[in-house]
Amino acid sequence: MYSHQTARALYDQSDLNPSKLHMTVPRDFRPSSDIPGILKLHYADLPECDVKPAQGYKVTPPLRTILDLLEEGKVEQRFIR
């Protein structure tokens, strides 16, 4: 599911485009092949309320996205309104 900087871009919460596609996968996810360099995986077991279906994909909802970015230190609190 798309999350973090990618979700922020999908919601037009920023005019910055991420250099990688950020996705959250379950903690027990084990890839069967190498992860492409364009992907940045985040490992978390999210509750169903933090999964929003979109057109052919899933994305974290806006609040979860902001909380993830704050937790990761990727956005300063002064920019959150």
mmCIF file of the N, C-alpha and C atoms, coordinates in Angstrom:
data_MODEL
# 
_entry.id   MODEL 
# 
loop_
_atom_site.group_PDB 
_atom_site.id 
_atom_site.type_symbol 
_atom_site.label_atom_id 
_atom_site.label_alt_id 
_atom_site.label_comp_id 
_atom_site.label_asym_id 
_atom_site.label_entity_id 
_atom_site.label_seq_id 
_atom_site.pdbx_PDB_ins_code 
_atom_site.Cartn_x 
_atom_site.Cartn_y 
_atom_site.Cartn_z 
_atom_site.occupancy 
_atom_site.B_iso_or_equiv 
_atom_site.pdbx_formal_charge 
_atom_site.auth_seq_id 
_atom_site.auth_comp_id 
_atom_site.auth_asym_id 
_atom_site.auth_atom_id 
_atom_site.pdbx_PDB_model_num 
ATOM 1   N N  . MET A 1 1  ? 0.845  -1.158  0.000  1.00 0.00 ? 1  MET A N  1 
ATOM 2   C CA . MET A 1 1  ? 0.000  0.000   0.000  1.00 0.00 ? 1  MET A CA 1 
ATOM 3   C C  . MET A 1 1  ? 0.894  1.226   0.000  1.00 0.00 ? 1  MET A C  1 
ATOM 4   N N  . TYR A 1 2  ? 0.503  2.246   -0.753 1.00 0.00 ? 2  TYR A N  1 
ATOM 5   C CA . TYR A 1 2  ? 1.284  3.482   -0.810 1.00 0.00 ? 2  TYR A CA 1 
ATOM 6   C C  . TYR A 1 2  ? 1.183  4.220   0.527  1.00 0.00 ? 2  TYR A C  1 
ATOM 7   N N  . SER A 1 3  ? 2.291  4.804   0.947  1.00 0.00 ? 3  SER A N  1 
ATOM 8   C CA . SER A 1 3  ? 2.328  5.497   2.230  1.00 0.00 ? 3  SER A CA 1 
ATOM 9   C C  . SER A 1 3  ? 3.423  6.567   2.204  1.00 0.00 ? 3  SER A C  1 
ATOM 10  N N  . HIS A 1 4  ? 3.600  7.203   3.342  1.00 0.00 ? 4  HIS A N  1 
ATOM 11  C CA . HIS A 1 4  ? 4.659  8.175   3.553  1.00 0.00 ? 4  HIS A CA 1 
ATOM 12  C C  . HIS A 1 4  ? 4.690  9.245   2.446  1.00 0.00 ? 4  HIS A C  1 
ATOM 13  N N  . GLN A 1 5  ? 5.858  9.516   1.869  1.00 0.00 ? 5  GLN A N  1 
ATOM 14  C CA . GLN A 1 5  ? 5.980  10.584  0.878  1.00 0.00 ? 5  GLN A CA 1 
ATOM 15  C C  . GLN A 1 5  ? 5.116  10.354  -0.361 1.00 0.00 ? 5  GLN A C  1 
ATOM 16  N N  . THR A 1 6  ? 4.924  9.097   -0.744 1.00 0.00 ? 6  THR A N  1 
ATOM 17  C CA . THR A 1 6  ? 4.097  8.809   -1.926 1.00 0.00 ? 6  THR A CA 1 
ATOM 18  C C  . THR A 1 6  ? 2.635  9.144   -1.644 1.00 0.00 ? 6  THR A C  1 
ATOM 19  N N  . ALA A 1 7  ? 2.139  8.757   -0.467 1.00 0.00 ? 7  ALA A N  1 
ATOM 20  C CA . ALA A 1 7  ? 0.757  9.092   -0.108 1.00 0.00 ? 7  ALA A CA 1 
ATOM 21  C C  . ALA A 1 7  ? 0.591  10.607  -0.020 1.00 0.00 ? 7  ALA A C  1 
ATOM 22  N N  . ARG A 1 8  ? 1.592  11.273  0.552  1.00 0.00 ? 8  ARG A N  1 
ATOM 23  C CA . ARG A 1 8  ? 1.524  12.742  0.644  1.00 0.00 ? 8  ARG A CA 1 
ATOM 24  C C  . ARG A 1 8  ? 1.388  13.362  -0.746 1.00 0.00 ? 8  ARG A C  1 
ATOM 25  N N  . ALA A 1 9  ? 2.125  12.851  -1.707 1.00 0.00 ? 9  ALA A N  1 
ATOM 26  C CA . ALA A 1 9  ? 2.037  13.358  -3.080 1.00 0.00 ? 9  ALA A CA 1 
ATOM 27  C C  . ALA A 1 9  ? 0.676  13.036  -3.694 1.00 0.00 ? 9  ALA A C  1 
ATOM 28  N N  . LEU A 1 10 ? 0.145  11.848  -3.439 1.00 0.00 ? 10 LEU A N  1 
ATOM 29  C CA . LEU A 1 10 ? -1.173 11.474  -3.980 1.00 0.00 ? 10 LEU A CA 1 
ATOM 30  C C  . LEU A 1 10 ? -2.276 12.380  -3.456 1.00 0.00 ? 10 LEU A C  1 
ATOM 31  N N  . TYR A 1 11 ? -2.128 12.848  -2.222 1.00 0.00 ? 11 TYR A N  1 
ATOM 32  C CA . TYR A 1 11 ? -3.126 13.741  -1.620 1.00 0.00 ? 11 TYR A CA 1 
ATOM 33  C C  . TYR A 1 11 ? -2.834 15.214  -1.897 1.00 0.00 ? 11 TYR A C  1 
ATOM 34  N N  . ASP A 1 12 ? -1.826 15.500  -2.698 1.00 0.00 ? 12 ASP A N  1 
ATOM 35  C CA . ASP A 1 12 ? -1.435 16.896  -2.969 1.00 0.00 ? 12 ASP A CA 1 
ATOM 36  C C  . ASP A 1 12 ? -1.166 17.669  -1.684 1.00 0.00 ? 12 ASP A C  1 
ATOM 37  N N  . GLN A 1 13 ? -0.563 16.991  -0.696 1.00 0.00 ? 13 GLN A N  1 
ATOM 38  C CA . GLN A 1 13 ? -0.214 17.637  0.559  1.00 0.00 ? 13 GLN A CA 1 
ATOM 39  C C  . GLN A 1 13 ? 1.124  18.371  0.445  1.00 0.00 ? 13 GLN A C  1 
ATOM 40  N N  . SER A 1 14 ? 1.788  18.219  -0.668 1.00 0.00 ? 14 SER A N  1 
ATOM 41  C CA . SER A 1 14 ? 3.081  18.846  -0.864 1.00 0.00 ? 14 SER A CA 1 
ATOM 42  C C  . SER A 1 14 ? 3.320  19.003  -2.355 1.00 0.00 ? 14 SER A C  1 
ATOM 43  N N  . ASP A 1 15 ? 4.157  19.960  -2.703 1.00 0.00 ? 15 ASP A N  1 
ATOM 44  C CA . ASP A 1 15 ? 4.507  20.106  -4.113 1.00 0.00 ? 15 ASP A CA 1 
ATOM 45  C C  . ASP A 1 15 ? 5.813  19.368  -4.428 1.00 0.00 ? 15 ASP A C  1 
ATOM 46  N N  . LEU A 1 16 ? 6.335  18.632  -3.447 1.00 0.00 ? 16 LEU A N  1 
ATOM 47  C CA . LEU A 1 16 ? 7.539  17.833  -3.656 1.00 0.00 ? 16 LEU A CA 1 
ATOM 48  C C  . LEU A 1 16 ? 7.167  16.449  -4.156 1.00 0.00 ? 16 LEU A C  1 
ATOM 49  N N  . ASN A 1 17 ? 7.877  15.961  -5.150 1.00 0.00 ? 17 ASN A N  1 
ATOM 50  C CA . ASN A 1 17 ? 7.660  14.600  -5.635 1.00 0.00 ? 17 ASN A CA 1 
ATOM 51  C C  . ASN A 1 17 ? 8.726  13.693  -5.033 1.00 0.00 ? 17 ASN A C  1 
ATOM 52  N N  . PRO A 1 18 ? 8.309  12.575  -4.444 1.00 0.00 ? 18 PRO A N  1 
ATOM 53  C CA . PRO A 1 18 ? 9.297  11.686  -3.837 1.00 0.00 ? 18 PRO A CA 1 
ATOM 54  C C  . PRO A 1 18 ? 10.177 11.035  -4.905 1.00 0.00 ? 18 PRO A C  1 
ATOM 55  N N  . SER A 1 19 ? 11.428 10.772  -4.541 1.00 0.00 ? 19 SER A N  1 
ATOM 56  C CA . SER A 1 19 ? 12.357 10.141  -5.484 1.00 0.00 ? 19 SER A CA 1 
ATOM 57  C C  . SER A 1 19 ? 12.125 8.630   -5.566 1.00 0.00 ? 19 SER A C  1 
ATOM 58  N N  . LYS A 1 20 ? 11.388 8.090   -4.600 1.00 0.00 ? 20 LYS A N  1 
ATOM 59  C CA . LYS A 1 20 ? 11.058 6.664   -4.594 1.00 0.00 ? 20 LYS A CA 1 
ATOM 60  C C  . LYS A 1 20 ? 9.578  6.500   -4.295 1.00 0.00 ? 20 LYS A C  1 
ATOM 61  N N  . LEU A 1 21 ? 9.043  5.340   -4.628 1.00 0.00 ? 21 LEU A N  1 
ATOM 62  C CA . LEU A 1 21 ? 7.674  4.991   -4.262 1.00 0.00 ? 21 LEU A CA 1 
ATOM 63  C C  . LEU A 1 21 ? 7.726  4.363   -2.873 1.00 0.00 ? 21 LEU A C  1 
ATOM 64  N N  . HIS A 1 22 ? 7.068  5.008   -1.925 1.00 0.00 ? 22 HIS A N  1 
ATOM 65  C CA . HIS A 1 22 ? 7.048  4.519   -0.548 1.00 0.00 ? 22 HIS A CA 1 
ATOM 66  C C  . HIS A 1 22 ? 5.822  3.638   -0.353 1.00 0.00 ? 22 HIS A C  1 
ATOM 67  N N  . MET A 1 23 ? 6.070  2.449   0.171  1.00 0.00 ? 23 MET A N  1 
ATOM 68  C CA . MET A 1 23 ? 4.986  1.504   0.403  1.00 0.00 ? 23 MET A CA 1 
ATOM 69  C C  . MET A 1 23 ? 5.147  0.890   1.791  1.00 0.00 ? 23 MET A C  1 
ATOM 70  N N  . THR A 1 24 ? 4.022  0.679   2.463  1.00 0.00 ? 24 THR A N  1 
ATOM 71  C CA . THR A 1 24 ? 4.033  -0.021  3.740  1.00 0.00 ? 24 THR A CA 1 
ATOM 72  C C  . THR A 1 24 ? 3.559  -1.447  3.494  1.00 0.00 ? 24 THR A C  1 
ATOM 73  N N  . VAL A 1 25 ? 4.335  -2.382  4.021  1.00 0.00 ? 25 VAL A N  1 
ATOM 74  C CA . VAL A 1 25 ? 4.022  -3.811  3.895  1.00 0.00 ? 25 VAL A CA 1 
ATOM 75  C C  . VAL A 1 25 ? 3.966  -4.402  5.297  1.00 0.00 ? 25 VAL A C  1 
ATOM 76  N N  . PRO A 1 26 ? 3.300  -5.553  5.469  1.00 0.00 ? 26 PRO A N  1 
ATOM 77  C CA . PRO A 1 26 ? 3.246  -6.174  6.793  1.00 0.00 ? 26 PRO A CA 1 
ATOM 78  C C  . PRO A 1 26 ? 4.644  -6.500  7.324  1.00 0.00 ? 26 PRO A C  1 
ATOM 79  N N  . ARG A 1 27 ? 4.777  -6.504  8.640  1.00 0.00 ? 27 ARG A N  1 
ATOM 80  C CA . ARG A 1 27 ? 6.068  -6.770  9.276  1.00 0.00 ? 27 ARG A CA 1 
ATOM 81  C C  . ARG A 1 27 ? 6.661  -8.117  8.873  1.00 0.00 ? 27 ARG A C  1 
ATOM 82  N N  . ASP A 1 28 ? 5.800  -9.079  8.605  1.00 0.00 ? 28 ASP A N  1 
ATOM 83  C CA . ASP A 1 28 ? 6.308  -10.411 8.255  1.00 0.00 ? 28 ASP A CA 1 
ATOM 84  C C  . ASP A 1 28 ? 6.519  -10.598 6.743  1.00 0.00 ? 28 ASP A C  1 
ATOM 85  N N  . PHE A 1 29 ? 6.411  -9.523  5.977  1.00 0.00 ? 29 PHE A N  1 
ATOM 86  C CA . PHE A 1 29 ? 6.630  -9.590  4.526  1.00 0.00 ? 29 PHE A CA 1 
ATOM 87  C C  . PHE A 1 29 ? 8.073  -9.965  4.233  1.00 0.00 ? 29 PHE A C  1 
ATOM 88  N N  . ARG A 1 30 ? 8.247  -10.986 3.426  1.00 0.00 ? 30 ARG A N  1 
ATOM 89  C CA . ARG A 1 30 ? 9.575  -11.425 3.002  1.00 0.00 ? 30 ARG A CA 1 
ATOM 90  C C  . ARG A 1 30 ? 9.547  -11.544 1.484  1.00 0.00 ? 30 ARG A C  1 
ATOM 91  N N  . PRO A 1 31 ? 10.241 -10.655 0.782  1.00 0.00 ? 31 PRO A N  1 
ATOM 92  C CA . PRO A 1 31 ? 10.214 -10.694 -0.687 1.00 0.00 ? 31 PRO A CA 1 
ATOM 93  C C  . PRO A 1 31 ? 10.898 -11.952 -1.213 1.00 0.00 ? 31 PRO A C  1 
ATOM 94  N N  . SER A 1 32 ? 10.392 -12.449 -2.328 1.00 0.00 ? 32 SER A N  1 
ATOM 95  C CA . SER A 1 32 ? 10.989 -13.635 -2.953 1.00 0.00 ? 32 SER A CA 1 
ATOM 96  C C  . SER A 1 32 ? 12.063 -13.252 -3.969 1.00 0.00 ? 32 SER A C  1 
ATOM 97  N N  . SER A 1 33 ? 12.220 -11.956 -4.207 1.00 0.00 ? 33 SER A N  1 
ATOM 98  C CA . SER A 1 33 ? 13.270 -11.465 -5.104 1.00 0.00 ? 33 SER A CA 1 
ATOM 99  C C  . SER A 1 33 ? 13.737 -10.101 -4.598 1.00 0.00 ? 33 SER A C  1 
ATOM 100 N N  . ASP A 1 34 ? 14.744 -9.556  -5.240 1.00 0.00 ? 34 ASP A N  1 
ATOM 101 C CA . ASP A 1 34 ? 15.267 -8.257  -4.832 1.00 0.00 ? 34 ASP A CA 1 
ATOM 102 C C  . ASP A 1 34 ? 14.201 -7.173  -4.984 1.00 0.00 ? 34 ASP A C  1 
ATOM 103 N N  . ILE A 1 35 ? 14.214 -6.228  -4.062 1.00 0.00 ? 35 ILE A N  1 
ATOM 104 C CA . ILE A 1 35 ? 13.295 -5.093  -4.121 1.00 0.00 ? 35 ILE A CA 1 
ATOM 105 C C  . ILE A 1 35 ? 13.866 -4.094  -5.133 1.00 0.00 ? 35 ILE A C  1 
ATOM 106 N N  . PRO A 1 36 ? 13.059 -3.675  -6.120 1.00 0.00 ? 36 PRO A N  1 
ATOM 107 C CA . PRO A 1 36 ? 13.550 -2.683  -7.085 1.00 0.00 ? 36 PRO A CA 1 
ATOM 108 C C  . PRO A 1 36 ? 13.990 -1.409  -6.374 1.00 0.00 ? 36 PRO A C  1 
ATOM 109 N N  . GLY A 1 37 ? 15.016 -0.771  -6.886 1.00 0.00 ? 37 GLY A N  1 
ATOM 110 C CA . GLY A 1 37 ? 15.567 0.432   -6.281 1.00 0.00 ? 37 GLY A CA 1 
ATOM 111 C C  . GLY A 1 37 ? 14.596 1.593   -6.193 1.00 0.00 ? 37 GLY A C  1 
ATOM 112 N N  . ILE A 1 38 ? 13.551 1.581   -7.006 1.00 0.00 ? 38 ILE A N  1 
ATOM 113 C CA . ILE A 1 38 ? 12.574 2.666   -7.008 1.00 0.00 ? 38 ILE A CA 1 
ATOM 114 C C  . ILE A 1 38 ? 11.632 2.590   -5.797 1.00 0.00 ? 38 ILE A C  1 
ATOM 115 N N  . LEU A 1 39 ? 11.639 1.441   -5.102 1.00 0.00 ? 39 LEU A N  1 
ATOM 116 C CA . LEU A 1 39 ? 10.746 1.251   -3.956 1.00 0.00 ? 39 LEU A CA 1 
ATOM 117 C C  . LEU A 1 39 ? 11.477 1.469   -2.639 1.00 0.00 ? 39 LEU A C  1 
ATOM 118 N N  . LYS A 1 40 ? 10.781 2.095   -1.705 1.00 0.00 ? 40 LYS A N  1 
ATOM 119 C CA . LYS A 1 40 ? 11.236 2.211   -0.315 1.00 0.00 ? 40 LYS A CA 1 
ATOM 120 C C  . LYS A 1 40 ? 10.155 1.550   0.523  1.00 0.00 ? 40 LYS A C  1 
ATOM 121 N N  . LEU A 1 41 ? 10.487 0.417   1.146  1.00 0.00 ? 41 LEU A N  1 
ATOM 122 C CA . LEU A 1 41 ? 9.504  -0.309  1.938  1.00 0.00 ? 41 LEU A CA 1 
ATOM 123 C C  . LEU A 1 41 ? 9.571  0.100   3.403  1.00 0.00 ? 41 LEU A C  1 
ATOM 124 N N  . HIS A 1 42 ? 8.387  0.236   3.988  1.00 0.00 ? 42 HIS A N  1 
ATOM 125 C CA . HIS A 1 42 ? 8.224  0.491   5.417  1.00 0.00 ? 42 HIS A CA 1 
ATOM 126 C C  . HIS A 1 42 ? 7.447  -0.701  5.958  1.00 0.00 ? 42 HIS A C  1 
ATOM 127 N N  . TYR A 1 43 ? 7.884  -1.229  7.083  1.00 0.00 ? 43 TYR A N  1 
ATOM 128 C CA . TYR A 1 43 ? 7.260  -2.432  7.645  1.00 0.00 ? 43 TYR A CA 1 
ATOM 129 C C  . TYR A 1 43 ? 6.392  -2.057  8.835  1.00 0.00 ? 43 TYR A C  1 
ATOM 130 N N  . ALA A 1 44 ? 5.092  -2.376  8.730  1.00 0.00 ? 44 ALA A N  1 
ATOM 131 C CA . ALA A 1 44 ? 4.146  -2.107  9.815  1.00 0.00 ? 44 ALA A CA 1 
ATOM 132 C C  . ALA A 1 44 ? 2.885  -2.930  9.584  1.00 0.00 ? 44 ALA A C  1 
ATOM 133 N N  . ASP A 1 45 ? 2.286  -3.359  10.675 1.00 0.00 ? 45 ASP A N  1 
ATOM 134 C CA . ASP A 1 45 ? 0.989  -4.035  10.607 1.00 0.00 ? 45 ASP A CA 1 
ATOM 135 C C  . ASP A 1 45 ? -0.079 -2.993  10.928 1.00 0.00 ? 45 ASP A C  1 
ATOM 136 N N  . LEU A 1 46 ? -0.686 -2.457  9.892  1.00 0.00 ? 46 LEU A N  1 
ATOM 137 C CA . LEU A 1 46 ? -1.653 -1.378  10.054 1.00 0.00 ? 46 LEU A CA 1 
ATOM 138 C C  . LEU A 1 46 ? -3.062 -1.926  10.246 1.00 0.00 ? 46 LEU A C  1 
ATOM 139 N N  . PRO A 1 47 ? -3.849 -1.298  11.114 1.00 0.00 ? 47 PRO A N  1 
ATOM 140 C CA . PRO A 1 47 ? -5.247 -1.693  11.242 1.00 0.00 ? 47 PRO A CA 1 
ATOM 141 C C  . PRO A 1 47 ? -6.026 -1.306  9.982  1.00 0.00 ? 47 PRO A C  1 
ATOM 142 N N  . GLU A 1 48 ? -7.128 -1.949  9.787  1.00 0.00 ? 48 GLU A N  1 
ATOM 143 C CA . GLU A 1 48 ? -7.948 -1.713  8.588  1.00 0.00 ? 48 GLU A CA 1 
ATOM 144 C C  . GLU A 1 48 ? -8.347 -0.244  8.444  1.00 0.00 ? 48 GLU A C  1 
ATOM 145 N N  . CYS A 1 49 ? -8.495 0.476   9.564  1.00 0.00 ? 49 CYS A N  1 
ATOM 146 C CA . CYS A 1 49 ? -8.875 1.897   9.489  1.00 0.00 ? 49 CYS A CA 1 
ATOM 147 C C  . CYS A 1 49 ? -7.757 2.756   8.898  1.00 0.00 ? 49 CYS A C  1 
ATOM 148 N N  . ASP A 1 50 ? -6.541 2.212   8.816  1.00 0.00 ? 50 ASP A N  1 
ATOM 149 C CA . ASP A 1 50 ? -5.422 2.944   8.221  1.00 0.00 ? 50 ASP A CA 1 
ATOM 150 C C  . ASP A 1 50 ? -5.126 2.493   6.798  1.00 0.00 ? 50 ASP A C  1 
ATOM 151 N N  . VAL A 1 51 ? -6.115 1.848   6.187  1.00 0.00 ? 51 VAL A N  1 
ATOM 152 C CA . VAL A 1 51 ? -6.000 1.408   4.795  1.00 0.00 ? 51 VAL A CA 1 
ATOM 153 C C  . VAL A 1 51 ? -7.172 1.997   4.024  1.00 0.00 ? 51 VAL A C  1 
ATOM 154 N N  . LYS A 1 52 ? -6.849 2.799   3.019  1.00 0.00 ? 52 LYS A N  1 
ATOM 155 C CA . LYS A 1 52 ? -7.901 3.443   2.221  1.00 0.00 ? 52 LYS A CA 1 
ATOM 156 C C  . LYS A 1 52 ? -7.821 2.921   0.784  1.00 0.00 ? 52 LYS A C  1 
ATOM 157 N N  . PRO A 1 53 ? -8.904 2.280   0.315  1.00 0.00 ? 53 PRO A N  1 
ATOM 158 C CA . PRO A 1 53 ? -8.892 1.835   -1.080 1.00 0.00 ? 53 PRO A CA 1 
ATOM 159 C C  . PRO A 1 53 ? -9.010 3.027   -2.021 1.00 0.00 ? 53 PRO A C  1 
ATOM 160 N N  . ALA A 1 54 ? -8.282 2.969   -3.117 1.00 0.00 ? 54 ALA A N  1 
ATOM 161 C CA . ALA A 1 54 ? -8.348 4.000   -4.143 1.00 0.00 ? 54 ALA A CA 1 
ATOM 162 C C  . ALA A 1 54 ? -8.606 3.297   -5.475 1.00 0.00 ? 54 ALA A C  1 
ATOM 163 N N  . GLN A 1 55 ? -8.345 3.950   -6.577 1.00 0.00 ? 55 GLN A N  1 
ATOM 164 C CA . GLN A 1 55 ? -8.618 3.369   -7.884 1.00 0.00 ? 55 GLN A CA 1 
ATOM 165 C C  . GLN A 1 55 ? -7.522 2.386   -8.277 1.00 0.00 ? 55 GLN A C  1 
ATOM 166 N N  . GLY A 1 56 ? -7.678 1.124   -7.854 1.00 0.00 ? 56 GLY A N  1 
ATOM 167 C CA . GLY A 1 56 ? -6.736 0.085   -8.222 1.00 0.00 ? 56 GLY A CA 1 
ATOM 168 C C  . GLY A 1 56 ? -5.547 -0.050  -7.289 1.00 0.00 ? 56 GLY A C  1 
ATOM 169 N N  . TYR A 1 57 ? -5.534 0.665   -6.195 1.00 0.00 ? 57 TYR A N  1 
ATOM 170 C CA . TYR A 1 57 ? -4.446 0.560   -5.229 1.00 0.00 ? 57 TYR A CA 1 
ATOM 171 C C  . TYR A 1 57 ? -4.972 0.935   -3.844 1.00 0.00 ? 57 TYR A C  1 
ATOM 172 N N  . LYS A 1 58 ? -4.142 0.728   -2.847 1.00 0.00 ? 58 LYS A N  1 
ATOM 173 C CA . LYS A 1 58 ? -4.479 1.135   -1.482 1.00 0.00 ? 58 LYS A CA 1 
ATOM 174 C C  . LYS A 1 58 ? -3.463 2.177   -1.038 1.00 0.00 ? 58 LYS A C  1 
ATOM 175 N N  . VAL A 1 59 ? -3.901 3.045   -0.137 1.00 0.00 ? 59 VAL A N  1 
ATOM 176 C CA . VAL A 1 59 ? -3.058 4.143   0.339  1.00 0.00 ? 59 VAL A CA 1 
ATOM 177 C C  . VAL A 1 59 ? -3.415 4.410   1.799  1.00 0.00 ? 59 VAL A C  1 
ATOM 178 N N  . THR A 1 60 ? -2.441 4.875   2.567  1.00 0.00 ? 60 THR A N  1 
ATOM 179 C CA . THR A 1 60 ? -2.759 5.275   3.927  1.00 0.00 ? 60 THR A CA 1 
ATOM 180 C C  . THR A 1 60 ? -3.577 6.561   3.876  1.00 0.00 ? 60 THR A C  1 
ATOM 181 N N  . PRO A 1 61 ? -4.551 6.720   4.786  1.00 0.00 ? 61 PRO A N  1 
ATOM 182 C CA . PRO A 1 61 ? -5.350 7.946   4.797  1.00 0.00 ? 61 PRO A CA 1 
ATOM 183 C C  . PRO A 1 61 ? -4.494 9.159   5.195  1.00 0.00 ? 61 PRO A C  1 
ATOM 184 N N  . PRO A 1 62 ? -4.977 10.367  4.927  1.00 0.00 ? 62 PRO A N  1 
ATOM 185 C CA . PRO A 1 62 ? -4.177 11.577  5.176  1.00 0.00 ? 62 PRO A CA 1 
ATOM 186 C C  . PRO A 1 62 ? -3.597 11.679  6.591  1.00 0.00 ? 62 PRO A C  1 
ATOM 187 N N  . LEU A 1 63 ? -4.401 11.428  7.615  1.00 0.00 ? 63 LEU A N  1 
ATOM 188 C CA . LEU A 1 63 ? -3.894 11.556  8.979  1.00 0.00 ? 63 LEU A CA 1 
ATOM 189 C C  . LEU A 1 63 ? -2.779 10.546  9.249  1.00 0.00 ? 63 LEU A C  1 
ATOM 190 N N  . ARG A 1 64 ? -2.958 9.304   8.846  1.00 0.00 ? 64 ARG A N  1 
ATOM 191 C CA . ARG A 1 64 ? -1.919 8.275   9.029  1.00 0.00 ? 64 ARG A CA 1 
ATOM 192 C C  . ARG A 1 64 ? -0.645 8.684   8.277  1.00 0.00 ? 64 ARG A C  1 
ATOM 193 N N  . THR A 1 65 ? -0.826 9.237   7.091  1.00 0.00 ? 65 THR A N  1 
ATOM 194 C CA . THR A 1 65 ? 0.310  9.689   6.291  1.00 0.00 ? 65 THR A CA 1 
ATOM 195 C C  . THR A 1 65 ? 1.110  10.753  7.035  1.00 0.00 ? 65 THR A C  1 
ATOM 196 N N  . ILE A 1 66 ? 0.430  11.743  7.570  1.00 0.00 ? 66 ILE A N  1 
ATOM 197 C CA . ILE A 1 66 ? 1.100  12.816  8.309  1.00 0.00 ? 66 ILE A CA 1 
ATOM 198 C C  . ILE A 1 66 ? 1.791  12.265  9.546  1.00 0.00 ? 66 ILE A C  1 
ATOM 199 N N  . LEU A 1 67 ? 1.119  11.378  10.283 1.00 0.00 ? 67 LEU A N  1 
ATOM 200 C CA . LEU A 1 67 ? 1.726  10.789  11.477 1.00 0.00 ? 67 LEU A CA 1 
ATOM 201 C C  . LEU A 1 67 ? 2.976  9.988   11.123 1.00 0.00 ? 67 LEU A C  1 
ATOM 202 N N  . ASP A 1 68 ? 2.929  9.248   10.028 1.00 0.00 ? 68 ASP A N  1 
ATOM 203 C CA . ASP A 1 68 ? 4.102  8.481   9.584  1.00 0.00 ? 68 ASP A CA 1 
ATOM 204 C C  . ASP A 1 68 ? 5.269  9.409   9.265  1.00 0.00 ? 68 ASP A C  1 
ATOM 205 N N  . LEU A 1 69 ? 4.988  10.497  8.570  1.00 0.00 ? 69 LEU A N  1 
ATOM 206 C CA . LEU A 1 69 ? 6.041  11.441  8.200  1.00 0.00 ? 69 LEU A CA 1 
ATOM 207 C C  . LEU A 1 69 ? 6.618  12.144  9.427  1.00 0.00 ? 69 LEU A C  1 
ATOM 208 N N  . LEU A 1 70 ? 5.762  12.496  10.386 1.00 0.00 ? 70 LEU A N  1 
ATOM 209 C CA . LEU A 1 70 ? 6.241  13.109  11.624 1.00 0.00 ? 70 LEU A CA 1 
ATOM 210 C C  . LEU A 1 70 ? 7.117  12.140  12.403 1.00 0.00 ? 70 LEU A C  1 
ATOM 211 N N  . GLU A 1 71 ? 6.654  10.895  12.521 1.00 0.00 ? 71 GLU A N  1 
ATOM 212 C CA . GLU A 1 71 ? 7.399  9.877   13.257 1.00 0.00 ? 71 GLU A CA 1 
ATOM 213 C C  . GLU A 1 71 ? 8.771  9.633   12.622 1.00 0.00 ? 71 GLU A C  1 
ATOM 214 N N  . GLU A 1 72 ? 8.810  9.679   11.314 1.00 0.00 ? 72 GLU A N  1 
ATOM 215 C CA . GLU A 1 72 ? 10.044 9.440   10.574 1.00 0.00 ? 72 GLU A CA 1 
ATOM 216 C C  . GLU A 1 72 ? 10.958 10.670  10.553 1.00 0.00 ? 72 GLU A C  1 
ATOM 217 N N  . GLY A 1 73 ? 10.421 11.812  10.980 1.00 0.00 ? 73 GLY A N  1 
ATOM 218 C CA . GLY A 1 73 ? 11.203 13.040  10.978 1.00 0.00 ? 73 GLY A CA 1 
ATOM 219 C C  . GLY A 1 73 ? 11.347 13.651  9.593  1.00 0.00 ? 73 GLY A C  1 
ATOM 220 N N  . LYS A 1 74 ? 10.436 13.331  8.683  1.00 0.00 ? 74 LYS A N  1 
ATOM 221 C CA . LYS A 1 74 ? 10.512 13.819  7.312  1.00 0.00 ? 74 LYS A CA 1 
ATOM 222 C C  . LYS A 1 74 ? 9.755  15.109  7.079  1.00 0.00 ? 74 LYS A C  1 
ATOM 223 N N  . VAL A 1 75 ? 9.052  15.583  8.088  1.00 0.00 ? 75 VAL A N  1 
ATOM 224 C CA . VAL A 1 75 ? 8.341  16.857  7.963  1.00 0.00 ? 75 VAL A CA 1 
ATOM 225 C C  . VAL A 1 75 ? 8.398  17.539  9.335  1.00 0.00 ? 75 VAL A C  1 
ATOM 226 N N  . GLU A 1 76 ? 8.639  18.820  9.339  1.00 0.00 ? 76 GLU A N  1 
ATOM 227 C CA . GLU A 1 76 ? 8.712  19.548  10.592 1.00 0.00 ? 76 GLU A CA 1 
ATOM 228 C C  . GLU A 1 76 ? 7.300  19.846  11.083 1.00 0.00 ? 76 GLU A C  1 
ATOM 229 N N  . GLN A 1 77 ? 7.122  19.778  12.411 1.00 0.00 ? 77 GLN A N  1 
ATOM 230 C CA . GLN A 1 77 ? 5.808  20.016  12.990 1.00 0.00 ? 77 GLN A CA 1 
ATOM 231 C C  . GLN A 1 77 ? 5.267  21.400  12.651 1.00 0.00 ? 77 GLN A C  1 
ATOM 232 N N  . ARG A 1 78 ? 6.134  22.369  12.444 1.00 0.00 ? 78 ARG A N  1 
ATOM 233 C CA . ARG A 1 78 ? 5.654  23.722  12.150 1.00 0.00 ? 78 ARG A CA 1 
ATOM 234 C C  . ARG A 1 78 ? 4.950  23.795  10.792 1.00 0.00 ? 78 ARG A C  1 
ATOM 235 N N  . PHE A 1 79 ? 5.147  22.778  9.926  1.00 0.00 ? 79 PHE A N  1 
ATOM 236 C CA . PHE A 1 79 ? 4.479  22.772  8.635  1.00 0.00 ? 79 PHE A CA 1 
ATOM 237 C C  . PHE A 1 79 ? 3.130  22.062  8.669  1.00 0.00 ? 79 PHE A C  1 
ATOM 238 N N  . ILE A 1 80 ? 2.779  21.505  9.814  1.00 0.00 ? 80 ILE A N  1 
ATOM 239 C CA . ILE A 1 80 ? 1.505  20.801  9.946  1.00 0.00 ? 80 ILE A CA 1 
ATOM 240 C C  . ILE A 1 80 ? 0.459  21.783  10.477 1.00 0.00 ? 80 ILE A C  1 
ATOM 241 N N  . ARG A 1 81 ? -0.667 21.836  9.805  1.00 0.00 ? 81 ARG A N  1 
ATOM 242 C CA . ARG A 1 81 ? -1.746 22.704  10.297 1.00 0.00 ? 81 ARG A CA 1 
ATOM 243 C C  . ARG A 1 81 ? -3.008 21.915  10.457 1.00 0.00 ? 81 ARG A C  1 
# 
